[in-house]
Amino acid sequence: MALLNMLYFSLFGNQSNRKMFFSVHILYIDEGPAVYGHSAEENNKNLEFIMEICEKYKFTYTILPLESVFDIEINEALDMRVADEATA
C-alpha cells in the first residue's frame, strides 16, 4: 500500500518538485487458495480490495492466480508453512 501511495503522489501529486514520468501497471499474483487455502469468499474479498485500491489510484492491473503460473490444481495446494521445532 505504501509503495502504491508513493507512486501515485510521484506521478500525480502537485507538491513534488521531482515528478516521475512513467506508467504504472500492477501485477498481483494471487496465492490465497493455493498457498494459504483461502475459501472462495475470502479470496474474492482480497481480490476486491486489490481492485479497489488500483482503481482508486487509477493504475492498471493484472491479477494472476498462482495456480496458472505453476499449472497446479487447488487440491494440490502448496504447504509453505515452516515446521515447528517440536514436530521436526
Secondary structure, DSSP 4 states (H G I P E B T S, - for coil): -HHHHHHHHHHH-SS-SS------EEEEEE-IIIII---HHHHHHHHHHHHHHHHHTT-EEEEEEHHHHHT--GGG----PPPPTTT-
